[in-house]
């Protein structure tokens, strides 16, 4: 048997929640680290992108190594035999969280999460919603119990951020830490 070295790859999901900049910044940082990225943008994410940025969908897709349609249930990332480090959903809408928590795989993004969870890979959900009702909290607990990491992009003010970019960079850096990837961000007492 011949062993082939495979470049590290991470699936990045961008759902329709406010905060598409988190997914965009993750793609940028992962590229800097030489990590192969596989992007799934939900239809709602494309709408949110138009409201929150001046970027076009094609520009965001160009940041990824591979792009999948959210309807492509037969995509490589829908199979456990396709090796990845896991999945980062940034931002993660309550709908996406709920589908992941209940095992509903109506589109590729929750299917990719389902596959990553069953393969015991890291799944990080940057849930963007507030305030939260009991149903949201139950979905978070269910996803957590299945192995997902719930990591809302909560600003750390000990870093003394001077801009929104500083806040976004820190939140994305902390999410990437959960995959064992370190980018240069301010850290407590470092």
C-alpha positions in Angstrom: 0.0 0.0 0.0 1.3 3.4 -0.9 0.8 6.2 1.6 0.0 9.6 0.0 0.4 12.8 1.9 -2.9 14.7 1.8 -3.0 18.5 2.4 -5.1 19.4 5.4 -8.6 20.4 4.5 -11.4 22.1 6.3 -15.0 22.5 5.3 -16.3 26.0 5.8 -20.1 26.6 5.9 -21.6 30.0 5.7 -25.3 30.1 6.7 -27.7 32.9 6.4 -27.2 34.4 9.9 -25.9 37.9 10.2 -22.1 37.9 10.4 -21.0 36.5 7.0 -17.7 38.3 7.6 -16.8 35.5 10.0 -16.9 32.9 7.2 -15.1 35.2 4.9 -12.3 36.0 7.4 -12.0 32.2 8.1 -11.5 31.5 4.4 -8.8 34.2 4.3 -7.0 33.0 7.4 -7.2 29.3 6.3 -5.7 30.3 3.0 -2.8 32.0 4.8 -2.2 28.8 6.8 -2.2 26.7 3.6 -5.3 24.8 4.6 -7.4 23.5 1.7 -10.9 24.9 2.1 -14.2 23.4 0.9 -17.0 26.0 1.0 -20.7 25.6 1.3 -22.8 28.8 1.2 -26.5 28.4 1.9 -28.9 30.3 -0.3 -29.7 32.6 2.7 -26.0 33.3 3.1 -25.8 34.7 -0.4 -28.7 37.1 0.5 -27.1 38.1 3.7 -23.8 38.7 1.9 -25.5 41.3 -0.3 -26.9 43.1 2.7 -23.7 43.1 4.9 -20.9 43.5 2.4 -20.0 44.9 -1.0 -18.6 41.5 -2.0 -20.2 39.4 -4.7 -20.8 35.7 -4.2 -18.2 34.9 -6.9 -15.6 36.8 -4.9 -16.2 34.8 -1.7 -16.3 31.6 -3.7 -12.9 32.5 -5.2 -11.4 32.5 -1.7 -12.1 28.7 -1.4 -10.3 25.9 -3.0 -13.5 24.0 -3.7 -17.1 25.3 -3.7 -20.2 23.2 -3.5 -23.9 24.0 -4.2 -26.0 23.7 -1.1 -28.2 21.3 -3.0 -25.3 18.9 -4.0 -26.0 16.1 -1.5 -23.6 13.9 -3.5 -20.7 16.2 -3.0 -17.3 14.9 -1.7 -17.9 16.4 1.8 -21.1 14.4 2.1 -19.1 11.2 2.6 -17.2 10.1 5.7 -14.5 8.6 3.4 -13.6 12.1 2.3 -11.0 13.1 4.9 -11.2 16.5 6.5 -10.3 18.2 9.7 -14.0 18.9 10.3 -16.4 21.7 9.7 -16.6 25.3 10.7 -20.0 27.0 10.3 -19.4 30.7 10.5 -21.9 32.2 11.1 -24.3 29.5 12.1 -28.0 30.3 11.9 -30.5 28.8 14.3 -32.0 26.9 11.4 -28.7 25.3 10.5 -28.0 24.6 14.2 -31.4 23.0 14.6 -31.0 20.8 11.5 -27.6 19.7 12.7 -29.0 19.0 16.2 -31.8 16.9 14.9 -29.9 15.1 12.1 -32.0 16.7 9.4 -30.0 16.7 6.2 -32.2 18.6 3.8 -29.2 20.4 2.2 -25.4 19.9 2.0 -24.4 22.0 5.0 -26.2 20.0 7.6 -25.3 16.8 5.8 -21.6 17.8 5.9 -22.0 18.5 9.7 -23.8 15.1 10.2 -20.9 13.3 8.4 -18.3 15.1 10.4 -20.0 14.3 13.7 -20.5 10.6 12.8 -16.8 10.5 11.9 -15.9 12.2 15.3 -14.4 15.2 13.5 -14.4 18.7 15.0 -17.5 20.6 14.2 -17.5 24.3 15.4 -20.8 26.3 15.2 -20.4 30.0 15.5 -24.0 30.5 16.4 -25.3 34.1 15.8 -28.6 34.8 17.5 -29.7 36.7 20.5 -31.7 36.6 22.7 -32.2 32.9 22.9 -35.4 31.0 23.8 -35.6 27.5 25.3 -35.8 25.9 21.8 -32.5 27.5 20.7 -30.8 26.4 23.9 -32.2 22.9 23.6 -30.8 22.7 20.0 -27.4 23.9 21.3 -27.4 21.3 24.0 -28.4 18.6 21.5 -25.7 19.6 19.1 -23.2 19.7 21.9 -24.2 16.3 23.1 -23.6 14.9 19.6 -20.0 16.4 19.7 -20.4 19.8 18.1 -18.7 22.8 19.7 -20.9 25.8 20.2 -18.7 28.8 19.8 -20.7 32.1 19.5 -18.5 34.9 18.2 -18.4 36.8 21.5 -16.0 39.7 21.6 -13.1 39.6 24.1 -12.5 43.1 25.3 -9.3 42.3 27.2 -7.7 42.5 23.7 -8.7 46.2 23.5 -10.1 46.0 20.0 -9.7 49.2 18.0 -12.0 48.1 15.2 -14.7 45.7 14.1 -12.0 43.9 12.2 -10.1 43.3 15.4 -13.2 41.7 17.0 -13.8 39.6 13.9 -10.2 38.5 13.7 -10.1 37.5 17.4 -13.4 35.5 17.1 -12.2 33.7 14.0 -8.8 33.0 15.6 -10.5 31.5 18.6 -12.7 29.3 16.4 -9.6 28.1 14.4 -7.9 27.3 17.7 -10.5 24.6 18.2 -9.1 22.8 15.1 -5.6 23.1 16.5 -4.8 26.0 14.1 -3.2 29.1 15.6 -3.2 32.4 13.9 -1.7 35.6 15.3 -4.3 37.2 17.6 -4.0 38.9 21.0 -4.2 36.3 23.7 -4.7 36.6 27.4 -1.4 37.3 29.2 0.7 36.5 26.1 
